[in-house]
Amino acid sequence: MDWIKRWNFIERARYERQLIDAFGRGEDIDALAANCEPGFQKEVWEAMVPRIRKMERMMRDQQPPQS
């Protein structure tokens, strides 16, 4: 059963990366997650959207680095 856990981890990471890349391209990640086919990808994307939004808020509140 360990191979199932490993495969699940790899698939989850792949789907998370796809959504982060879409965010980086400026795509509407909320719409992508909402319109995704039901299943594991939708589950991962719906869980990832709030995490990306939280990172976005944290980055926006950061001060630019001092040179």
C-alpha positions in Angstrom: 0.0 0.0 0.0 3.0 2.4 0.3 3.1 2.7 -3.5 -0.4 4.1 -3.5 0.5 6.7 -0.9 3.6 7.7 -3.0 1.6 7.9 -6.2 -1.0 10.0 -4.5 1.7 12.4 -3.2 3.2 12.7 -6.6 -0.2 13.3 -8.3 -1.1 15.9 -5.7 2.1 17.7 -6.2 1.7 17.7 -10.0 -1.9 19.1 -9.7 -0.8 21.8 -7.2 2.0 22.8 -9.5 -0.4 23.1 -12.5 -2.6 25.5 -10.5 0.4 27.5 -9.2 1.7 27.8 -12.8 -1.8 29.0 -13.9 -1.8 31.6 -11.2 1.6 32.8 -12.3 0.3 33.2 -15.8 -2.6 35.3 -14.5 -5.3 32.8 -15.1 -8.5 32.8 -13.0 -7.7 29.9 -10.6 -11.1 30.1 -8.9 -12.8 29.4 -12.3 -10.3 26.7 -13.1 -11.1 24.9 -9.8 -14.8 25.4 -10.1 -15.0 24.1 -13.7 -12.6 21.2 -13.2 -13.9 17.6 -13.8 -15.0 16.0 -10.5 -12.4 13.8 -9.0 -9.0 14.0 -7.4 -7.8 17.0 -9.4 -10.8 19.0 -8.4 -10.3 18.0 -4.8 -6.7 19.2 -4.9 -7.4 22.4 -6.8 -10.3 23.4 -4.4 -8.0 22.8 -1.4 -5.1 24.7 -3.1 -7.0 27.9 -4.1 -7.3 29.2 -0.5 -3.6 28.4 0.1 -2.6 30.4 -3.0 -4.8 33.3 -2.0 -3.1 33.2 1.5 0.3 33.3 -0.1 -0.8 36.1 -2.4 -1.9 38.2 0.6 1.3 37.5 2.5 3.4 38.5 -0.5 1.4 41.6 -1.0 1.9 42.7 2.6 5.6 42.2 2.4 8.0 45.2 2.3 10.2 45.3 -0.8 13.8 44.2 0.0 16.2 47.1 1.0 19.2 47.4 -1.4 
